Amino acid sequence: SRDFVIALLSEVTTDTGAALHLPMIDFRCDRSASNLRMVVGICSRVFRGHVAIFGSGHSYHACGLVLVEVSELLDLLARSLLFNPIVDRAYVAHQIIERRCCLRISRKEDLGPPRLVELI
């Protein structure tokens, strides 16, 4: 059993010293073909640019591939709440409070690590 969790933090520092973010969203829906289509639709409305969607455990996570400033990150997170209950509102609230995002990338018991399931 592991005593630690590995997570991806959204905040990156550019060559110029600017702090930018990879926007992330956690979803609350079972993994299925129809739910994946719904997640893709939500991502296309919330993110700008390309998005990586991961299957993790029994649900999905999304990570935008375009770096954004913190103000755009907060706007994106707020927009994602319009898709509650599919988007995990508790996750979004915590990310807004922290002013950055974080997603677990290590294994969760026997469910395995998150796997890329869609790139849009």
C-alpha contacts under 8 A as a table, 3 or more apart, distances in Angstrom:
res1	aa1	res2	aa2	distance
1	S	109	E	7.97
2	R	5	V	7.70
5	V	104	R	6.90
5	V	105	I	7.84
5	V	106	S	5.98
6	I	104	R	5.89
6	I	105	I	5.66
6	I	106	S	4.99
7	A	102	C	6.33
7	A	103	L	5.27
7	A	104	R	4.04
7	A	105	I	5.10
7	A	106	S	6.83
8	L	102	C	5.47
8	L	103	L	5.27
8	L	104	R	6.27
8	L	105	I	6.49
9	L	100	R	7.51
9	L	101	C	5.94
9	L	102	C	4.49
9	L	103	L	6.79
10	S	20	L	7.95
10	S	21	H	4.86
10	S	22	L	4.75
10	S	23	P	6.40
10	S	24	M	7.34
10	S	100	R	5.97
10	S	101	C	5.00
10	S	102	C	5.96
11	E	19	A	6.46
11	E	20	L	5.70
11	E	21	H	4.51
11	E	22	L	6.71
11	E	100	R	6.45
11	E	101	C	7.54
12	V	19	A	5.72
12	V	20	L	5.44
12	V	21	H	5.95
12	V	22	L	7.83
13	T	16	T	7.85
13	T	17	G	5.60
13	T	18	A	5.54
13	T	19	A	4.67
13	T	20	L	6.32
14	T	17	G	5.15
14	T	18	A	5.32
14	T	19	A	6.54
14	T	20	L	7.29
15	D	18	A	7.47
19	A	69	E	7.21
20	L	67	L	5.81
20	L	68	V	5.42
20	L	69	E	4.95
20	L	70	V	6.63
21	H	67	L	5.18
21	H	68	V	5.20
21	H	69	E	6.20
21	H	70	V	6.70
21	H	73	L	7.04
21	H	100	R	7.13
21	H	101	C	7.96
22	L	63	C	6.62
22	L	64	G	5.70
22	L	65	L	6.28
22	L	66	V	6.43
22	L	67	L	5.07
22	L	68	V	6.58
22	L	101	C	7.84
23	P	47	F	7.90
23	P	63	C	5.76
23	P	64	G	5.13
23	P	65	L	7.75
23	P	66	V	7.91
23	P	67	L	7.42
23	P	68	V	7.32
23	P	73	L	5.98
23	P	76	L	7.64
23	P	101	C	6.68
24	M	61	H	7.31
24	M	62	A	5.51
24	M	63	C	4.40
24	M	64	G	6.22
24	M	101	C	6.02
24	M	102	C	7.28
24	M	103	L	7.45
25	I	61	H	5.75
25	I	62	A	5.18
25	I	63	C	6.63
25	I	77	L	7.56
25	I	80	S	7.79
25	I	87	V	7.19
25	I	88	D	7.83
25	I	91	Y	7.83
25	I	92	V	7.21
26	D	60	Y	6.47
26	D	61	H	4.61
26	D	62	A	6.57
26	D	87	V	6.12
26	D	88	D	5.68
26	D	91	Y	6.60
26	D	92	V	7.73
26	D	103	L	7.87
27	F	39	V	7.79
27	F	59	S	6.37
27	F	60	Y	5.33
27	F	61	H	5.84
27	F	86	I	5.64
27	F	87	V	4.39
27	F	88	D	5.21
28	R	59	S	6.10
28	R	60	Y	7.30
28	R	85	P	6.96
28	R	86	I	5.10
28	R	87	V	5.76
28	R	88	D	5.44
29	C	35	N	6.85
29	C	58	H	7.62
29	C	59	S	5.43
29	C	60	Y	7.32
29	C	86	I	5.99
30	D	35	N	6.98
30	D	58	H	5.46
30	D	59	S	5.04
30	D	60	Y	7.97
31	R	35	N	6.34
31	R	36	L	6.81
31	R	55	G	7.22
31	R	58	H	5.64
31	R	59	S	5.14
31	R	60	Y	6.99
32	S	35	N	5.20
32	S	36	L	6.02
33	A	36	L	5.13
33	A	37	R	6.38
34	S	37	R	5.17
34	S	38	M	6.40
35	N	38	M	4.91
35	N	39	V	6.13
36	L	39	V	4.97
36	L	40	V	6.12
36	L	60	Y	7.98
37	R	40	V	5.09
37	R	41	G	6.23
38	M	41	G	5.05
38	M	42	I	6.25
39	V	42	I	5.09
39	V	43	C	6.10
39	V	60	Y	7.86
40	V	43	C	5.09
40	V	44	S	6.17
40	V	53	I	7.88
40	V	120	I	7.54
41	G	44	S	5.19
41	G	45	R	6.53
42	I	45	R	5.23
42	I	46	V	6.18
42	I	80	S	7.91
42	I	83	F	7.30
43	C	46	V	5.10
43	C	47	F	5.58
43	C	51	V	7.24
43	C	62	A	7.53
44	S	47	F	5.92
44	S	48	R	7.33
44	S	120	I	7.87
45	R	48	R	7.94
46	V	76	L	6.10
46	V	79	R	6.37
46	V	80	S	6.11
47	F	50	H	7.78
47	F	51	V	7.25
47	F	64	G	6.40
47	F	76	L	6.83
48	R	64	G	7.51
48	R	66	V	7.18
49	G	64	G	7.19
49	G	65	L	6.81
49	G	66	V	6.00
50	H	64	G	6.12
50	H	65	L	5.41
50	H	66	V	6.85
50	H	119	L	7.10
50	H	120	I	5.36
51	V	62	A	6.60
51	V	63	C	5.64
51	V	64	G	4.36
51	V	65	L	5.53
51	V	119	L	5.81
51	V	120	I	5.26
52	A	62	A	5.66
52	A	63	C	5.27
52	A	64	G	6.35
52	A	65	L	7.09
52	A	116	L	6.82
52	A	117	V	7.89
52	A	118	E	6.11
52	A	119	L	4.68
52	A	120	I	6.62
53	I	60	Y	6.78
53	I	61	H	5.75
53	I	62	A	4.39
53	I	63	C	6.50
53	I	116	L	5.92
53	I	117	V	5.84
53	I	118	E	5.09
53	I	119	L	6.18
54	F	60	Y	5.51
54	F	61	H	5.16
54	F	62	A	6.14
54	F	114	P	5.79
54	F	115	R	5.14
54	F	116	L	4.36
54	F	117	V	5.33
54	F	118	E	6.98
55	G	58	H	7.33
55	G	59	S	5.95
55	G	60	Y	4.63
55	G	61	H	6.56
55	G	114	P	5.47
55	G	115	R	5.26
55	G	116	L	6.37
55	G	117	V	6.05
56	S	59	S	5.55
56	S	60	Y	5.59
56	S	61	H	6.91
56	S	111	L	7.66
56	S	112	G	7.74
56	S	113	P	6.64
56	S	114	P	4.29
56	S	115	R	6.55
57	G	60	Y	7.89
57	G	108	K	7.23
57	G	111	L	5.26
57	G	112	G	7.16
57	G	113	P	7.86
57	G	114	P	7.16
61	H	103	L	7.94
64	G	67	L	7.65
68	V	72	E	5.95
68	V	73	L	6.22
69	E	72	E	5.44
69	E	73	L	6.28
70	V	73	L	4.87
70	V	74	L	6.18
70	V	99	R	6.80
70	V	100	R	7.36
71	S	74	L	5.24
71	S	75	D	6.32
72	E	75	D	4.97
72	E	76	L	6.06
73	L	76	L	5.09
73	L	77	L	6.18
73	L	99	R	7.94
73	L	100	R	7.59
74	L	77	L	5.08
74	L	78	A	6.12
74	L	96	I	6.13
74	L	99	R	6.99
75	D	78	A	5.09
75	D	79	R	6.14
76	L	79	R	5.08
76	L	80	S	6.17
77	L	80	S	5.08
77	L	81	L	6.74
77	L	92	V	6.11
77	L	95	Q	7.85
77	L	96	I	7.02
78	A	81	L	5.41
78	A	82	L	7.52
78	A	92	V	7.72
79	R	82	L	5.63
79	R	83	F	7.89
80	S	83	F	5.64
80	S	84	N	7.51
80	S	87	V	6.65
80	S	92	V	7.93
81	L	84	N	5.28
81	L	87	V	6.55
81	L	89	R	6.24
81	L	92	V	7.34
83	F	86	I	5.81
83	F	87	V	5.68
84	N	87	V	4.92
84	N	88	D	6.68
84	N	89	R	6.34
85	P	88	D	6.37
85	P	89	R	7.06
87	V	92	V	7.98
88	D	91	Y	5.38
88	D	92	V	6.41
89	R	92	V	4.99
89	R	93	A	6.05
90	A	93	A	5.10
90	A	94	H	6.28
91	Y	94	H	5.29
91	Y	95	Q	6.29
92	V	95	Q	5.09
92	V	96	I	6.17
93	A	96	I	5.19
93	A	97	I	6.26
94	H	97	I	5.12
94	H	98	E	6.17
95	Q	98	E	5.01
95	Q	99	R	5.77
95	Q	100	R	5.49
95	Q	101	C	5.15
95	Q	102	C	7.47
96	I	99	R	4.89
96	I	100	R	6.81
98	E	101	C	7.46
105	I	113	P	6.07
105	I	114	P	6.07
106	S	112	G	7.73
106	S	113	P	5.36
106	S	114	P	7.53
107	R	110	D	7.28
107	R	111	L	6.59
107	R	112	G	4.65
107	R	113	P	4.28
107	R	114	P	7.46
108	K	111	L	5.53
108	K	112	G	6.05
108	K	113	P	6.87
109	E	112	G	7.01
116	L	119	L	7.64
